[in-house]
Structures are given as structure tokens and as C-alpha cells.
Amino acid sequence: MPIVREKPIRKTVFRGDRSLVLDTFETIVVSDDFYSTRGETLIIVRDVNTCKIKLDSTTTDKIKIKTLTNCIIIPDLNRIDEDWDEIAIDRGACVELQHVQGIWMILSSDGMKMV
């Protein structure tokens, strides 16, 4: 099943003294084995056995991921919360992450397993 995109938005991502204006979507539904963030606010993962999501700090500064399947989340650089190379979340779980000073930080979560 293809990626379903809803509600287009224009967003500015700041990195130090640089900024990037993106035309993206507020919410997307992903059913692929791999997906890289593109400035969305919410990603819903469904209809796939396992999905690997790469957090792209050049386009995304804050993201919520809700999964209706198994999902592995990996950062584009450094480690999540300075400790984790990846995090695995199970069916029904939700996690919110924010990119802060070069590190992806977990703001809130449920149903996570640290890997």
C-alpha cells in the first residue's frame, strides 16, 4: 500500500543559524518497510509486518509516531537520548521525539523497548 498523505503544510526547520522552508504534510500513513521523515507532524504506521523509520534532522525537528504494527526508529546521527542506536515500539504504541542540539530526545512514549 502506498504512503497516504493528508493536509499539506509549509514548515520552517531551524538548524543553528540556518533555516529550511519545507512543503510537507501534517499527517502521513506509512505501509512500507522503510520510511525517512520529511517534516511531518504525525506518522501512523500500519499494514506492514515491521517498518523502520529514519529520523531525518535536516527536515524534521519534532515528530509523533503511532504504530499499528512493529516499528524500529533510528536517528540519522548520534543516538536517541544519548543512549540508544534505535528504539523498537510494538503494535499500539506511540512515541514523540524532538531534535535538540544534534540529539533526538524522547519527549513521551508508551510501549517502547530499548534496543
C-alpha positions in Angstrom: 0.0 0.0 0.0 1.4 3.5 -0.9 2.0 6.2 1.6 -1.1 8.2 2.3 -0.6 12.0 2.8 -3.1 14.4 4.4 -3.3 18.1 4.9 -0.3 19.8 3.2 1.6 22.4 5.3 4.5 24.8 4.9 7.1 24.4 7.7 10.4 26.1 8.7 13.1 23.9 10.2 15.9 25.8 12.1 19.4 24.4 12.4 21.7 26.8 14.2 21.8 30.0 12.1 20.3 28.3 9.1 16.6 27.7 8.2 14.9 25.5 5.7 11.3 26.0 4.4 9.6 22.7 3.5 6.3 21.9 1.8 5.3 18.7 3.5 2.2 17.1 5.1 1.0 17.2 8.6 0.0 13.6 8.8 1.0 10.6 6.8 0.1 6.9 6.9 3.0 4.6 6.1 2.7 1.0 4.9 6.3 0.5 3.6 9.2 -1.4 5.2 11.3 1.8 5.3 10.5 5.5 5.6 12.5 8.6 6.3 10.9 11.6 7.9 10.2 14.7 5.7 8.9 17.3 8.2 5.6 15.6 9.1 4.0 16.2 12.5 2.4 12.7 12.8 3.3 9.4 11.2 0.9 6.4 11.5 2.4 3.0 10.6 0.1 0.2 9.5 -0.4 -2.8 7.2 3.2 -3.9 7.2 5.0 -6.5 9.4 7.7 -4.2 10.5 8.6 -0.7 9.5 12.0 1.0 10.0 11.7 4.8 10.3 14.7 7.0 10.0 14.5 10.4 11.8 15.9 13.0 9.4 17.1 16.0 11.4 17.6 18.1 8.2 13.8 18.1 7.5 12.2 17.2 10.9 12.6 18.8 14.3 9.6 17.2 16.2 7.6 14.1 15.4 4.9 11.8 16.8 4.9 8.1 15.6 1.9 5.9 16.3 2.2 2.3 15.2 -0.4 -0.3 14.5 2.4 -2.8 13.8 6.0 -3.3 14.9 8.3 -0.4 14.3 12.0 0.4 14.7 13.1 4.0 14.9 16.6 5.1 14.1 18.3 8.5 14.2 20.1 10.0 11.3 23.0 10.9 13.5 24.2 10.4 17.1 22.0 8.3 19.5 18.4 8.7 20.7 18.5 10.2 24.3 22.3 9.9 24.0 22.0 6.1 24.8 20.1 4.2 22.0 21.1 3.4 18.5 17.5 2.5 17.8 14.2 2.0 19.6 11.6 -0.6 18.9 7.9 0.0 19.5 5.1 -2.5 19.4 1.7 -2.5 18.0 -0.5 0.2 19.5 2.4 2.2 20.9 3.1 5.9 20.4 6.3 7.9 20.8 7.1 11.6 20.5 10.6 12.8 19.7 12.3 16.1 19.3 15.7 17.0 17.8 17.6 19.2 20.3 21.2 20.3 19.8 22.1 17.4 17.5 20.4 14.7 19.5 16.9 13.1 19.1 15.2 13.2 22.6 12.2 11.1 23.6 9.6 13.5 25.0 6.9 11.0 25.7 6.2 7.3 25.0 4.3 4.2 25.7 5.1 0.6 24.8 8.7 1.0 24.0 11.6 -1.5 24.2 15.1 -0.1 24.2 17.4 -1.9 21.8 
